[in-house]
Amino acid sequence: MIFNIFTLFPEFFESPLKTGLMGKAAESGIIKTGLIDIRDFSDNKHKRCDDSPYGGGSGMVLMPEPVFRAIEAQKKNNVPLILTSPGGRVLDQAFVKELAGKGEISIVCGNYEGVDQRIIDRYIDYEVSIGDYVISGGEFAALIIMNAVSRYVPGFMSNTASLEEESFEENLLEYPHYTRPQEINGMAVPEILLSGHHEKIRLWREAQSIEKTKRVRPDLYNKYLKK
Ligand code: SAH
């Protein structure tokens, strides 16, 4: 899987790409990340990439020229170009899986109040939001997209079976997990998990998933019922 990231802060990605499963995947080459510093494409001697908004209002806007040039320098046909944006389609597991199937994606990290609309109009295939809240820069969102997508790359997860049982598959949240010890501070592991009876355990886990989804995420539960 290849990620091309357009950002004002390439250094932001250094530590995550050295850490945990992402670090391992980057080292073994099953994920490759190209970091494109938008500032390198500024013609301003201070490498400025923001300017004030037409029509007034607070904050600054990511300028179109450096982003246009950065994208043109990279331009890859058939590679979807994503913009991180609270105004985008909210990322979900189905879309993560779809993106993983592309093999290569490019992500523009928005900053300031956002990006000049003409960047979106000219180049962007998908505006993607990581949820209904605002963060200060698209780098966080890009990392989340990258990490979620990477989990579908063969070899990324040591145990691919866990992908199929996870939260959001079938529109259900996952059942609770327990490990040793069997009892801690008076709290015991549910008997059924010690029974060795695989079918009963499967049914218990399914019931737990359904109960939790109904209680915590009625929106998801309704989707589950409709399927
Ligand atoms: N003024 C904007 C928020 C800008 S936040 C608004 O009200 O919609 C600055 C940048 O952070 C955005 O350009 C975007 O790239 C990123 N960002 C903020 N919230 C996000 C979210 N929920 N999902 C994805 N990216 C987000």
Boltz pocket constraint, residues with backbone or C-beta under 6 A from the ligand:
constraints:
  - pocket:
      binder: B
      contacts: [[A, 83], [A, 84], [A, 85], [A, 86], [A, 87], [A, 108], [A, 109], [A, 110], [A, 111], [A, 112], [A, 113], [A, 114], [A, 115], [A, 128], [A, 129], [A, 130], [A, 131], [A, 132], [A, 133], [A, 134], [A, 135], [A, 136], [A, 137], [A, 138], [A, 139], [A, 141]]
      max_distance: 6.0
